[in-house]
Amino acid sequence: MGRWEGVTRIVALGELPIAVAFELSGDELLAAMDIQGGIGLELVNVALDENRIHFELESPFGQAIWDGEVRDGVIDGEFTQAGAEGIFRLERAGDPEPSRFRSEEVAFTNGEIVLGGELTLPDGNGPYPAVVLISGSGDQTRDVDVAGFRLFAVLADELAEAGIASLRYDDRGVGESSGDGLQATIDDRAADVEAAVDLLRARDDIDAARIGLMGHSEGGMVAPLAAGRSDGVAFVVLLAAPVVPGTELLETQQELLELSGTPPDQIEQYQTIQRLVFEAIASGQGWDDVERAIRALAHQQVNALPEQTRQALGDLDDYVDVIVSQDMEAWQSPWFASTLQHDSAAAITALSVPVLALFGELDTQVRAGPNAIAVSEAIAASDVPSHAVGTVLGANHLFQSASTGNPDEYDLLRPEFTPEFLDLLLEWLGENVAR
């Protein structure tokens, strides 16, 4: 059913922009929502019965419920949450412009893991230079759709226009790929990339001597690791890649809580939980302290809710149990421990191929200043034959033209890269790859 965009109008509160992406998985209708800076939030109790549609969002402030009717390309109906009432209206977002370039569905394997993806090919005759596109954290499909901006689909077309083929694929457990992202370490993700490189090297229309890796955000941590383990990688491009130690990165990202208006006492509790998690991962002990801290914060947040909202949540102890279980699953996952402890600078220092690293000046998730310094220092200690490190002015984490760079701004921005980003990227590729 695609992506739908519009507003929820709540009595006495005004309009709230929302977007909902619907997808059929077999006979099941799935949906995810972008709302108030939250991107891709999973919706529950999604149902479509003839022209009636229903979906809900689980929230600490009470279950948010949308119930409406689909007609003439519009969804409208009623909204309720913990006594608040309103109406909503969604219109189908314009379908993405189809790529004018050739593409092929592909699949490759890493052990028992099957990864499904798409290969985009330039015009003309090969063999072409190629890149493997590596996504950031979270469960990403091959296009990396963030608030309607399909980063990797757009990037694939830009690369094809420059004469470069690209392979992008669904993360483990998403789309056409098997496995579970939380159970995959950063080494597992690097092995997935190596399998993608092997697929490209086996094709007659790809120049095996000109295959590179391009990683965005956490994908920029995976790329140097995979390149260092493979003889078939000719260059590496890092886009908003974290290079400072994981603990420093996460401590910096705590600033996002302040920007979102989180009360100072809760920020302090989040910081305490984070410190306890770091200690537990380092020592293997102390997880009981982590769980107690998470539970205490969850109880505090629930108890601060209005009485009507608490009643709507049902059994509060059961509700808190769910929150604690979800948080502990993420904190204790192989994925989190491996990314926290990974030494990105060392992986870059081990490289001996050309490297480009670009950062967004307004990026609030991976700060340009400290990470640009860290990557420059790592390259200076390496055998990298040539490199460029740059900061794109006015750009956010997704390399869009932005005002603040905060994630809650994503829904308000045009779904396109800033021209300066594309100029820097494609010029470097033209000089180092597509020749």
KOLPAPA-335781 format. One record per residue (C-alpha): residue in one letter; residue number from 1; x, y, z. Coordinates in steps of 0.05 Angstrom, whole numbers, plus 5000, padded with zeros to 4 digits. Example, Ala and Ser with C-alpha at 12.3 -4.5 7.8 and 13.67 -1.06 7.14 Angstrom:
<rs>
R	A	1	5246	4910	5156
R	S	2	5273	4979	5143
</rs>
This chain:
<rs>
R	M	1	5000	5000	5000
R	G	2	5060	5046	5004
R	R	3	5071	5110	5043
R	W	4	5016	5157	5066
R	E	5	5028	5227	5096
R	G	6	4984	5277	5133
R	V	7	4965	5302	5201
R	T	8	4929	5283	5265
R	R	9	4888	5341	5293
R	I	10	4878	5335	5368
R	V	11	4827	5377	5405
R	A	12	4861	5435	5442
R	L	13	4931	5412	5419
R	G	14	4931	5427	5345
R	E	15	4961	5389	5286
R	L	16	5013	5334	5290
R	P	17	5047	5314	5224
R	I	18	5049	5238	5214
R	A	19	5069	5189	5160
R	V	20	5050	5115	5156
R	A	21	5083	5063	5111
R	F	22	5041	5001	5097
R	E	23	5070	4936	5071
R	L	24	5041	4867	5057
R	S	25	5081	4808	5085
R	G	26	5046	4747	5060
R	D	27	4974	4755	5084
R	E	28	4994	4802	5140
R	L	29	4989	4877	5135
R	L	30	5048	4912	5169
R	A	31	5055	4986	5183
R	A	32	5106	5035	5212
R	M	33	5097	5108	5231
R	D	34	5140	5171	5231
R	I	35	5116	5218	5286
R	Q	36	5148	5271	5331
R	G	37	5219	5253	5311
R	G	38	5206	5178	5318
R	I	39	5223	5143	5252
R	G	40	5195	5076	5230
R	L	41	5157	5062	5296
R	E	42	5123	4995	5291
R	L	43	5047	4997	5292
R	V	44	5005	4942	5322
R	N	45	4934	4915	5312
R	V	46	4938	4936	5239
R	A	47	4875	4914	5202
R	L	48	4842	4929	5135
R	D	49	4771	4905	5125
R	E	50	4744	4926	5057
R	N	51	4750	5002	5062
R	R	52	4758	5006	5139
R	I	53	4829	5011	5167
R	H	54	4854	5009	5238
R	F	55	4923	5016	5269
R	E	56	4953	5031	5338
R	L	57	5018	5056	5368
R	E	58	5042	5032	5436
R	S	59	5063	5091	5478
R	P	60	5080	5105	5551
R	F	61	5026	5159	5547
R	G	62	4972	5109	5529
R	Q	63	4954	5069	5468
R	A	64	4946	5116	5408
R	I	65	4890	5091	5362
R	W	66	4873	5111	5291
R	D	67	4808	5083	5261
R	G	68	4787	5107	5193
R	E	69	4763	5095	5122
R	V	70	4801	5090	5057
R	R	71	4768	5124	4997
R	D	72	4792	5160	4935
R	G	73	4865	5160	4953
R	V	74	4852	5188	5024
R	I	75	4850	5156	5093
R	D	76	4811	5195	5145
R	G	77	4778	5180	5211
R	E	78	4782	5187	5286
R	F	79	4841	5188	5334
R	T	80	4840	5173	5409
R	Q	81	4893	5168	5463
R	A	82	4883	5167	5538
R	G	83	4821	5210	5535
R	A	84	4847	5257	5481
R	E	85	4806	5257	5417
R	G	86	4816	5283	5347
R	I	87	4813	5267	5274
R	F	88	4866	5248	5223
R	R	89	4875	5251	5148
R	L	90	4928	5217	5105
R	E	91	4940	5221	5031
R	R	92	4981	5174	4990
R	A	93	5052	5200	4981
R	G	94	5076	5206	4910
R	D	95	5105	5140	4887
R	P	96	5181	5144	4881
R	E	97	5205	5160	4812
R	P	98	5225	5093	4780
R	S	99	5299	5088	4766
R	R	100	5317	5096	4693
R	F	101	5376	5049	4703
R	R	102	5377	4974	4697
R	S	103	5371	4935	4762
R	E	104	5372	4862	4782
R	E	105	5346	4826	4843
R	V	106	5403	4787	4873
R	A	107	5415	4740	4932
R	F	108	5478	4717	4966
R	T	109	5496	4677	5028
R	N	110	5540	4683	5089
R	G	111	5539	4614	5120
R	E	112	5465	4599	5134
R	I	113	5445	4672	5126
R	V	114	5412	4690	5060
R	L	115	5414	4764	5040
R	G	116	5369	4793	4987
R	G	117	5387	4856	4950
R	E	118	5388	4896	4886
R	L	119	5444	4910	4836
R	T	120	5438	4976	4797
R	L	121	5478	4980	4733
R	P	122	5499	5041	4692
R	D	123	5485	5052	4619
R	G	124	5534	5026	4567
R	N	125	5575	4963	4568
R	G	126	5614	4937	4627
R	P	127	5655	4917	4661
R	Y	128	5637	4972	4710
R	P	129	5669	4995	4776
R	A	130	5622	4979	4834
R	V	131	5607	4993	4906
R	V	132	5573	4955	4962
R	L	133	5527	5002	5001
R	I	134	5527	4987	5076
R	S	135	5470	5014	5120
R	G	136	5473	5042	5190
R	S	137	5442	5016	5254
R	G	138	5371	4991	5260
R	D	139	5332	4944	5216
R	Q	140	5341	4975	5147
R	T	141	5314	4953	5080
R	R	142	5358	4959	5019
R	D	143	5333	5029	5003
R	V	144	5345	5057	5074
R	D	145	5280	5096	5076
R	V	146	5282	5150	5130
R	A	147	5220	5194	5133
R	G	148	5207	5183	5059
R	F	149	5279	5195	5038
R	R	150	5305	5132	5005
R	L	151	5378	5145	5016
R	F	152	5408	5084	4982
R	A	153	5359	5082	4924
R	V	154	5375	5155	4908
R	L	155	5449	5142	4918
R	A	156	5447	5081	4872
R	D	157	5420	5125	4815
R	E	158	5471	5179	4827
R	L	159	5527	5127	4824
R	A	160	5498	5096	4760
R	E	161	5496	5165	4728
R	A	162	5571	5169	4744
R	G	163	5584	5101	4712
R	I	164	5588	5061	4777
R	A	165	5547	5000	4793
R	S	166	5522	4989	4864
R	L	167	5495	4932	4906
R	R	168	5449	4947	4964
R	Y	169	5414	4894	5007
R	D	170	5365	4884	5063
R	D	171	5393	4878	5133
R	R	172	5389	4811	5169
R	G	173	5317	4795	5188
R	V	174	5288	4849	5142
R	G	175	5256	4844	5074
R	E	176	5285	4786	5035
R	S	177	5342	4772	5084
R	S	178	5342	4719	5138
R	G	179	5373	4722	5208
R	D	180	5366	4771	5266
R	G	181	5402	4838	5269
R	L	182	5409	4839	5344
R	Q	183	5445	4772	5343
R	A	184	5494	4795	5290
R	T	185	5560	4823	5314
R	I	186	5599	4875	5275
R	D	187	5644	4818	5251
R	D	188	5582	4783	5225
R	R	189	5561	4845	5187
R	A	190	5631	4851	5157
R	A	191	5626	4779	5134
R	D	192	5560	4796	5100
R	V	193	5596	4851	5063
R	E	194	5651	4804	5042
R	A	195	5598	4757	5013
R	A	196	5570	4816	4974
R	V	197	5639	4831	4946
R	D	198	5647	4759	4925
R	L	199	5581	4763	4887
R	L	200	5606	4824	4849
R	R	201	5674	4794	4834
R	A	202	5640	4733	4802
R	R	203	5603	4776	4751
R	D	204	5631	4789	4681
R	D	205	5599	4858	4678
R	I	206	5636	4882	4741
R	D	207	5709	4902	4741
R	A	208	5737	4860	4798
R	A	209	5796	4908	4807
R	R	210	5750	4967	4821
R	I	211	5702	4944	4875
R	G	212	5695	4989	4936
R	L	213	5654	4996	4999
R	M	214	5610	5055	5019
R	G	215	5583	5054	5090
R	H	216	5535	5104	5122
R	S	217	5535	5115	5198
R	E	218	5547	5047	5231
R	G	219	5558	5020	5161
R	G	220	5620	5065	5162
R	M	221	5646	5023	5220
R	V	222	5633	4959	5182
R	A	223	5665	4981	5117
R	P	224	5738	4988	5141
R	L	225	5733	4922	5178
R	A	226	5708	4885	5117
R	A	227	5758	4920	5071
R	G	228	5816	4900	5116
R	R	229	5794	4827	5114
R	S	230	5784	4824	5038
R	D	231	5834	4825	4982
R	G	232	5780	4847	4934
R	V	233	5766	4918	4959
R	A	234	5797	4975	4920
R	F	235	5771	5036	4959
R	V	236	5729	5056	5019
R	V	237	5679	5113	5028
R	L	238	5657	5132	5098
R	L	239	5593	5174	5104
R	A	240	5578	5202	5174
R	A	241	5618	5144	5203
R	P	242	5631	5140	5278
R	V	243	5706	5137	5291
R	V	244	5711	5159	5363
R	P	245	5705	5104	5416
R	G	246	5634	5076	5424
R	T	247	5627	5101	5496
R	E	248	5645	5171	5475
R	L	249	5597	5169	5416
R	L	250	5538	5147	5460
R	E	251	5554	5199	5513
R	T	252	5553	5253	5460
R	Q	253	5487	5228	5434
R	Q	254	5457	5240	5503
R	E	255	5452	5312	5480
R	L	256	5393	5290	5437
R	L	257	5353	5279	5501
R	E	258	5363	5352	5520
R	L	259	5343	5375	5450
R	S	260	5279	5333	5455
R	G	261	5259	5366	5521
R	T	262	5272	5306	5567
R	P	263	5271	5329	5640
R	P	264	5341	5336	5671
R	D	265	5328	5284	5725
R	Q	266	5309	5232	5672
R	I	267	5371	5249	5631
R	E	268	5413	5236	5693
R	Q	269	5379	5168	5701
R	Y	270	5391	5151	5628
R	Q	271	5465	5168	5639
R	T	272	5467	5123	5700
R	I	273	5437	5066	5661
R	Q	274	5486	5076	5605
R	R	275	5545	5076	5653
R	L	276	5520	5012	5685
R	V	277	5512	4979	5616
R	F	278	5583	4999	5597
R	E	279	5610	4968	5661
R	A	280	5568	4905	5653
R	I	281	5593	4894	5582
R	A	282	5665	4905	5603
R	S	283	5662	4859	5663
R	G	284	5607	4810	5646
R	Q	285	5576	4827	5714
R	G	286	5525	4877	5739
R	W	287	5466	4864	5693
R	D	288	5420	4858	5754
R	D	289	5439	4931	5771
R	V	290	5422	4951	5699
R	E	291	5354	4918	5702
R	R	292	5338	4950	5769
R	A	293	5357	5019	5742
R	I	294	5314	5010	5679
R	R	295	5256	4985	5721
R	A	296	5261	5044	5769
R	L	297	5260	5094	5711
R	A	298	5202	5059	5677
R	H	299	5161	5060	5742
R	Q	300	5177	5133	5751
R	Q	301	5154	5150	5680
R	V	302	5090	5109	5687
R	N	303	5073	5138	5755
R	A	304	5080	5208	5726
R	L	305	5025	5195	5675
R	P	306	4954	5220	5685
R	E	307	4908	5171	5721
R	Q	308	4866	5160	5660
R	T	309	4927	5141	5620
R	R	310	4951	5093	5673
R	Q	311	4883	5059	5672
R	A	312	4887	5052	5597
R	L	313	4953	5015	5603
R	G	314	4922	4958	5642
R	D	315	4966	4921	5691
R	L	316	5023	4970	5703
R	D	317	5071	4917	5728
R	D	318	5062	4877	5665
R	Y	319	5071	4941	5624
R	V	320	5136	4957	5659
R	D	321	5159	4885	5650
R	V	322	5152	4893	5574
R	I	323	5193	4957	5574
R	V	324	5248	4926	5616
R	S	325	5250	4863	5574
R	Q	326	5257	4902	5509
R	D	327	5311	4948	5536
R	M	328	5351	4890	5565
R	E	329	5347	4851	5500
R	A	330	5379	4908	5463
R	W	331	5432	4925	5515
R	Q	332	5453	4852	5523
R	S	333	5452	4836	5449
R	P	334	5515	4812	5412
R	W	335	5504	4870	5364
R	F	336	5508	4924	5417
R	A	337	5568	4896	5454
R	S	338	5608	4887	5390
R	T	339	5594	4957	5363
R	L	340	5608	4989	5431
R	Q	341	5676	4954	5437
R	H	342	5696	4960	5364
R	D	343	5758	5001	5350
R	S	344	5740	5039	5287
R	A	345	5805	5079	5286
R	A	346	5847	5015	5287
R	A	347	5807	4986	5229
R	I	348	5819	5049	5188
R	T	349	5893	5050	5206
R	A	350	5899	4979	5179
R	L	351	5874	5001	5110
R	S	352	5919	5008	5049
R	V	353	5869	5032	4997
R	P	354	5843	5102	4980
R	V	355	5793	5130	5031
R	L	356	5741	5185	5029
R	A	357	5707	5208	5093
R	L	358	5650	5258	5093
R	F	359	5611	5287	5152
R	G	360	5551	5333	5160
R	E	361	5564	5399	5194
R	L	362	5497	5396	5231
R	D	363	5498	5322	5247
R	T	364	5474	5311	5319
R	Q	365	5483	5236	5317
R	V	366	5555	5231	5293
R	R	367	5589	5297	5307
R	A	368	5631	5322	5250
R	G	369	5688	5354	5290
R	P	370	5713	5298	5335
R	N	371	5700	5243	5284
R	A	372	5735	5280	5227
R	I	373	5796	5290	5272
R	A	374	5795	5217	5292
R	V	375	5792	5191	5221
R	S	376	5847	5239	5199
R	E	377	5892	5215	5255
R	A	378	5878	5142	5238
R	I	379	5893	5153	5165
R	A	380	5958	5190	5182
R	A	381	5981	5127	5218
R	S	382	5962	5081	5160
R	D	383	5989	5060	5092
R	V	384	5929	5092	5056
R	P	385	5957	5117	4990
R	S	386	5909	5175	4982
R	H	387	5850	5204	5021
R	A	388	5803	5262	5030
R	V	389	5765	5283	5093
R	G	390	5710	5336	5088
R	T	391	5651	5367	5123
R	V	392	5589	5385	5084
R	L	393	5563	5453	5107
R	G	394	5491	5456	5129
R	A	395	5481	5381	5124
R	N	396	5451	5333	5174
R	H	397	5466	5259	5187
R	L	398	5431	5240	5122
R	F	399	5469	5294	5082
R	Q	400	5406	5334	5071
R	S	401	5404	5410	5074
R	A	402	5379	5423	5145
R	S	403	5366	5477	5196
R	T	404	5382	5443	5262
R	G	405	5406	5373	5244
R	N	406	5361	5341	5296
R	P	407	5325	5276	5276
R	D	408	5257	5307	5293
R	E	409	5269	5352	5233
R	Y	410	5273	5295	5182
R	D	411	5199	5296	5166
R	L	412	5204	5370	5147
R	L	413	5261	5364	5097
R	R	414	5262	5351	5023
R	P	415	5279	5278	5008
R	E	416	5344	5294	4972
R	F	417	5418	5302	4983
R	T	418	5449	5371	4988
R	P	419	5485	5387	4922
R	E	420	5552	5398	4958
R	F	421	5551	5327	4984
R	L	422	5540	5298	4915
R	D	423	5593	5343	4885
R	L	424	5646	5322	4935
R	L	425	5628	5248	4932
R	L	426	5623	5242	4856
R	E	427	5685	5284	4843
R	W	428	5727	5240	4888
R	L	429	5698	5176	4857
R	G	430	5712	5204	4788
R	E	431	5785	5217	4805
R	N	432	5797	5152	4843
R	V	433	5749	5100	4814
R	A	434	5711	5114	4750
R	R	435	5770	5123	4705
</rs>
